[in-house]
Amino acid sequence: MRDYYERIGDQWRTRSYLQACGQLKNQPTLIRNFDEAIAIPKIGQRIAKKIEEIVLTGRLLRLENAEAEPDDKILKLFMGIYGVNVKLASKWISQGHRTFSDLTTYVRLTPSQRIGIEHYDDLQLRIPRDEVTAMGKHITDTAQILDPNIEIIIGGSYRRGAKTSGDIDIIISKFNTTKTTELTPFLSSLVKTLTASKFLVAAFQSRIIAKDQNGTDVVSSPLPPLPNLTPIHGAASISSSFPHPK
């Protein structure tokens, strides 16, 4: 329900459900009924009733009805495109667009959005941990051929121990660097090398953000498979980091 209300721009209900989810996660035991739910701080009667419905039936009718709404299905579809937020997706719907074909025919899309549509199905998939490991190793091996002093870290959900990842976050660092921009030439060489070998097949964006000598240079790209890996495209973010992470 939180995701639904966020999609339709209902900030008050979004915040209410976000707070309720946080409270439920902090409970030491499972909540079994309305009385137990309503006793939890920041959970009101309406959400408590919904919690009881889920416990008793394993489903939530309000959510099923919401997700069955035609515009909500289209909104979720459009928001799955790289670089598209709820405001832009809603604008497209208000203009009468309902399909990817509508967008590619009638809307002036950015190159990143066109790539996102082209590889949409693959980019919705979670990447298994062993494939993230293999891709990370390939990037690391390539980087250290270019500069043996470079250190590569696989970050994001992978570093937190997740079994699958929505994308691959690669952090580049080098000892004795004093600012992010010192790594920009190396990052450019790495991306060119990975692209030449067809490991990177398309770039969503390349940008530098610097603040207080900390910055990120991001290249997100669909990735072709390595040998023995599932033949799908996934998203990777390659970032330069300062100071040198411990």
C-alpha positions in Angstrom: 0.0 0.0 0.0 2.9 2.3 0.7 4.2 1.9 -2.8 0.8 2.4 -4.3 0.2 5.7 -2.4 3.7 6.8 -3.3 2.9 6.2 -7.0 -0.2 8.3 -6.9 1.4 11.1 -4.9 -0.4 10.7 -1.6 2.4 11.8 0.7 0.4 11.5 3.9 -0.7 7.9 3.5 2.8 7.0 2.1 4.3 8.3 5.3 1.7 6.5 7.5 2.5 3.2 5.9 6.2 3.8 6.0 6.0 4.4 9.7 3.8 1.4 10.3 6.2 -0.9 8.4 9.1 0.4 10.5 7.2 -0.3 13.7 6.2 -3.8 12.6 9.8 -4.6 11.7 10.9 -3.7 15.2 8.4 -6.0 16.9 10.0 -9.0 18.7 7.1 -11.3 17.9 4.6 -11.7 15.0 1.4 -9.6 15.2 -1.6 -11.9 15.2 -4.7 -9.7 15.4 -6.2 -6.2 15.5 -5.7 -5.6 19.2 -2.0 -6.4 19.0 -1.6 -4.2 16.0 -3.5 -1.2 17.4 -1.3 -1.3 20.5 1.8 -0.5 18.4 2.8 3.2 18.3 2.0 5.0 15.0 -0.4 2.3 13.8 -4.0 3.6 13.6 -7.3 1.7 13.3 -7.4 1.5 9.5 -3.9 0.0 9.2 -4.5 -2.3 12.2 -7.6 -3.6 10.4 -5.6 -4.2 7.3 -2.9 -6.1 9.3 -5.6 -8.3 10.8 -7.0 -9.0 7.3 -3.6 -10.0 6.0 -3.1 -12.3 9.1 -6.5 -14.0 8.7 -6.7 -14.3 4.9 -3.2 -14.0 3.6 -4.3 -11.1 1.3 -5.4 -7.5 1.3 -8.5 -6.7 -0.8 -7.8 -3.0 -0.9 -4.3 -3.6 -2.3 -5.6 -6.1 -4.9 -8.2 -3.5 -6.0 -5.7 -0.8 -6.2 -3.2 -2.8 -8.3 -6.1 -3.9 -10.6 -6.7 -0.2 -11.6 -5.6 0.2 -15.2 -3.7 3.4 -14.7 -1.8 2.0 -11.7 -0.6 -0.9 -13.8 0.6 1.6 -16.5 2.2 3.8 -13.9 4.2 0.9 -12.5 5.2 -0.1 -16.0 6.4 3.4 -16.9 8.2 3.9 -13.5 10.2 0.7 -14.2 12.0 2.6 -17.1 15.4 3.9 -16.1 15.3 7.6 -15.1 11.5 7.8 -14.9 9.8 9.0 -11.7 6.2 9.2 -10.7 5.8 12.7 -12.0 7.0 11.9 -15.5 5.1 8.6 -15.7 1.9 10.4 -14.6 2.5 13.1 -17.2 2.8 10.5 -20.0 -0.4 8.8 -18.8 -2.3 12.2 -18.7 -1.1 12.7 -22.4 -2.8 9.4 -23.3 0.2 7.1 -23.6 -0.4 3.6 -22.4 2.3 1.4 -24.0 6.1 1.5 -24.7 5.1 1.8 -28.4 3.3 5.0 -27.6 6.4 6.4 -25.8 8.9 5.4 -28.5 6.6 6.8 -31.2 5.2 10.0 -29.7 7.5 11.1 -26.8 10.9 12.7 -27.1 12.7 10.2 -24.9 16.3 10.6 -23.6 18.9 8.0 -24.8 18.8 6.5 -21.3 15.1 6.1 -21.4 15.2 4.4 -24.8 17.9 2.0 -23.5 15.7 1.3 -20.4 12.7 0.4 -22.6 14.9 -1.8 -24.9 16.2 -3.8 -22.0 13.2 -3.4 -19.8 12.4 -7.0 -19.0 16.0 -7.9 -18.2 16.5 -4.9 -16.0 13.5 -5.9 -13.8 15.2 -9.1 -12.9 17.3 -9.6 -9.7 20.9 -10.6 -10.4 22.1 -13.8 -8.4 24.9 -13.2 -6.0 27.3 -15.6 -7.9 26.8 -13.6 -11.1 27.5 -10.3 -9.3 30.7 -11.9 -7.9 31.7 -13.1 -11.4 31.0 -9.7 -13.0 32.8 -7.9 -10.2 35.8 -10.1 -10.7 35.9 -9.4 -14.4 35.8 -5.6 -13.8 38.5 -5.9 -11.1 40.8 -8.0 -13.3 40.3 -5.5 -16.2 40.9 -2.5 -13.8 44.1 -3.9 -12.4 45.5 -4.6 -15.8 45.1 -0.9 -16.5 46.4 0.2 -13.1 47.6 -2.4 -10.5 47.2 0.2 -7.7 43.5 0.5 -8.2 41.2 -1.1 -5.7 37.7 -2.3 -6.6 34.9 -2.9 -4.1 31.5 -4.4 -4.9 29.1 -2.3 -2.9 25.4 -1.9 -2.4 23.2 -4.9 -1.4 25.9 -7.3 -2.4 28.3 -5.9 0.3 25.4 -6.3 2.8 25.2 -10.0 2.0 22.1 -10.1 -0.2 21.5 -13.2 -2.2 20.4 -11.1 -5.2 20.9 -7.5 -6.3 18.9 -5.1 -8.5 22.1 -3.8 -10.0 25.9 -4.0 -9.4 27.6 -1.2 -7.6 31.3 -0.9 -8.3 33.4 1.5 -6.2 36.8 2.5 -7.5 39.5 3.9 -5.2 43.3 4.4 -5.2 45.6 5.0 -2.3 47.1 8.5 -2.0 44.4 10.1 -4.2 43.4 13.5 -2.8 40.3 14.2 -4.9 37.8 12.3 -7.0 38.7 14.0 -10.3 42.1 12.3 -10.1 40.4 9.0 -10.9 38.3 10.4 -13.8 40.9 9.5 -16.6 41.2 6.0 -15.2 37.4 5.6 -15.0 37.1 6.7 -18.6 39.8 4.2 -19.7 38.1 1.4 -17.8 34.7 2.1 -19.4 36.2 2.3 -22.9 38.0 -1.0 -22.3 34.9 -2.8 -21.0 32.9 -1.4 -23.8 35.4 -2.5 -26.4 35.3 -6.0 -25.1 31.5 -5.9 -25.2 31.2 -6.4 -21.5 29.4 -3.0 -21.4 26.9 -2.7 -24.2 25.3 0.6 -23.5 25.8 3.6 -21.2 22.8 5.1 -19.3 24.8 8.1 -18.1 28.2 9.4 -17.2 28.4 12.2 -14.7 30.7 13.6 -12.0 29.3 15.0 -8.7 31.9 16.6 -6.4 31.3 17.8 -2.9 33.9 18.4 -0.2 36.3 16.3 -2.2 33.9 13.3 -2.2 32.3 12.5 -5.5 30.7 9.9 -7.7 31.3 9.2 -11.4 28.5 6.8 -12.5 28.2 4.7 -15.6 25.1 2.4 -15.5 25.0 -0.1 -18.3 23.3 -3.3 -19.3 25.8 -6.1 -19.0 26.1 -9.1 -21.4 26.7 -12.5 -19.9 30.1 -13.9 -19.0 30.7 -17.6 -19.8 28.4 -19.9 -17.9 26.2 -17.1 -16.6 22.6 -16.4 -17.4 22.3 -14.6 -20.7 20.5 -11.4 -19.5 21.4 -7.8 -19.3 21.8 -6.1 -15.9 22.6 -2.7 -14.6 26.0 -1.7 -13.2 27.1 1.6 -11.5 30.8 2.3 -11.5 31.8 5.0 -9.1 35.1 6.7 -8.1 35.6 7.2 -4.4 37.6 9.6 -2.2 38.9 9.2 0.4 40.3 5.7 -0.1 37.8 3.4 1.7 39.0 1.2 4.5 
